Amino acid sequence: MENNTENKGVGLAVASMVLGICALVFSCCFYYISIPCALIGVILGGVSISQHKGGKGMAIAGLVTGIISLVPSVIVIVIGGSILAELGM
């Protein structure tokens, strides 16, 4: 049987990967969903890797997708802010 602590590490890695993928999907249009998912995914991925439990590949995937999804979200926020500033709103 597997240890319960190894399952915990795999659970963190799976959660990181799922949140990173969700953040990546929502990054262009729904930044208010994407940014929290990306941040939590990056944190969970980092914790999973630092604990040296199972699921290292999934944790890395969660880290990468979370970080990549932050870029379009920030770009959308900056462009939207500059458009609103030009319109005087």
C-alpha positions, 0 to 999 in steps of 0.5 A: 500500500502507498503512504498517505503522505505520498497521496497528499503530494500527488493531490497537491500536484493534481490540484496545481495542474488542474488550476493551471490549466483552468487559468490558461483557458480563462486567461484571455477573457476572464482574468478575474477567474484566471489570476486567482487560479494561476496564483493558487496553482503556482503555490500548490505546485511549489509546495508539492515540488518542495515536499519531494512527494509524488507527482513531480511532473504534474506539479511542474505542469501546474507551475508552468501553466500558471505562470504562462497564464498570468502573462495574457491576464496582465496584458488584458488588464493593462490594455483595458486600463489604457483604453479606459484612460484614453476614454476619460473614464 
